[in-house]
Amino acid sequence: MEAGFFSILPALVAIVLAFWTRNVLVSLGVALLLGCFTIAWLDGHTWFSALIWGVGEMGHKFWDSVTDPDKQKVTLFSLLVGATVGIMAVSGGTRGLVNWLTRYARTRRSGMLATWAAGLAVFFDDYANCMIVGSGMRPLADKLKFSREKLAYIVDSTAAPIASLALISTWAGYEVSLMDQGIQDAVSKGVLEEGMDGYGFFVAGVGYRFYCIFTIFFVFMIANTGRDFGPMLEAEKRAQALDPVADDSEDSSGGGVWKAWLAVLPMLTLIGMAFGYLYWSGVQALDAQALAKPDETISYGLMDIFGVGDGYQAMFLASVASVSLAALLALATKSSGLTQTLAAGLEGMGKMVGALLVLILAWSLAGTIGEGGLEAGDYLEQALSGKIPVWLFPTLVFVVSAFTAFATGTSFGTMGILVPTVLLMSFSMSTDPALHYAASGAVLSGACLGDHCSPISDTTVLSSLGTGCDHIEHVRTQLPYALACGLISILMGSLPVMLGVPIWLCLLAGLVACWGVVRVAGKKLA
């Protein structure tokens, strides 16, 4: 019996349960069980035997995900980057980086710009960004008299977007692996060339994450012009009328400015080695192709090199080098002892476990409904052909992703549920790479938008906590800015790019629109 609609039912159940329970692990687990049960039921099992077989098959799918060599490298990369972040924090490196930036802040404008720059500098992890930048900049915000609502907005609206855009971060491995799942299904169907790996796809599609890019620029415009609108303007007026607030955070001088190097060097190592190895392995692969096919002309463009490079090995080796250097620097400078360094590294790894469980379940679910399972790609190709306009698809995905993240409060969970399914759909609808990049970018951008609007979002809560801002006030003041960027992302990004407008022109138009909204709607304090 053909699966038909049942091939996509597990993914739909995962989305609905995520809305209802706000627990992504439970939602993905139930969806995985349903997918395994469906396979057995379609093979002729009785309801009871299908359920028993499905439970056993869940274990097999989970095991396949954790034993796959590439997926193991993603898991180790995420854990080691988490350990690096933990070590840099305990050694005072990340705090020193923030303190170095604050040396150049003497006015409200420079203070807000320094906060924005600090948010971009701590690009490697959104949680670390919210807590380190939020608590580190809080005394400065109080001294210069810009509101804690504004501080929370700047922190929150740079944390997730920059972590999502960064080519190396705690988000990168997660996003790459989800993309790779859809790509491998497309390769098996002959839609894509075999050479493109997940990381090459990830790099090529960065420019299509319109909301993330526009939000970062929007925050810059708000900070640089001193203009605000909506509830944020009222919050700024209240802050100006108050005497400076006594800071109740931890001592922000805990990391000397020189200690910024304890964060900068491991991060430069992480980025430099990842790109270096990716480039080297790509050139090696192209050289091998040239030797095997001497009559053909092999292109050595940057995207060609990245497309065939071993991205998983590059990320893994870079993370090993980065965490090793972070630990050596912490010990060599006596910024932390051996026991403290090891404990910080393990604690950093521990913070990644929840996200990795979501990732492994997402892998398992994708394997169940994809190639060799329920064959959702074949069903979607038949069901959707000609029924959803290609030019509208990324916009619809962006809205669905934003709504899912808003209801569930998790961008990671939203990506885990939607990315494999959306890529399957985009590959089934067209072979146009722009659609594939725009569709995947719409999921990631929409997840950030919903995350910024949701009062139950983890980063929203952490931003409120780190900055000492009332949580509901943070959500209320940030919402108009997030929605404005979301609308710009649709009108200047996902719609025109699918109508043939060049990506660079879409980005330029979006940046101009952000500038225009701030200039027209925003008002300066008297």
Secondary structure, 3 states (H helix, E strand, C coil): CCCHHHHCHHHHHHHHHHHHHCCHHHHHHHHHHHHHHHHHHHCCCCHHHHHHHHHHHHHHHHHHHHHCHHHHHHHHHHHHHHHHHHHHHHCCHHHHHHHHHHCCCCCHHHHHHHHHHHHHHCCCCHHHHHHHHHHHHHHHHHHHCCCHHHHHHHHHHHHHHHHHHCCCCCCHHHHHHHHHHHHHHHHHCCCCCCCCCHHHHHHHCHHHCHHHHHHHHHHHHHHHHCEECCHHHHHHHHHHHCCCCCCCCCCCCCCCHHHHHHHHHHHHHHHHHHHHHHHHHHHHHHHHHHHHCCCCCCCCCHHHHHHHCCHHHHHHHHHHHHHHHHHHHHHHCCCCCHHHHHHHHHHHHHCCHHHHHHHHHHHHHHHHHCCCCCCHHHHHHHHHCCCCCHHHHHHHHHHHHHHHHHHHCCHHHHHHHHHHHHHHHHHHHCCCHHHHHHHHHHHHHHHHHHHHHCCCCHHHHHHHHHHCCCHHHHHHHHHHHHHHHHHHHHHHHHHHHHCCCCHHHHHHHHHHHHHHHHHHHCEECC
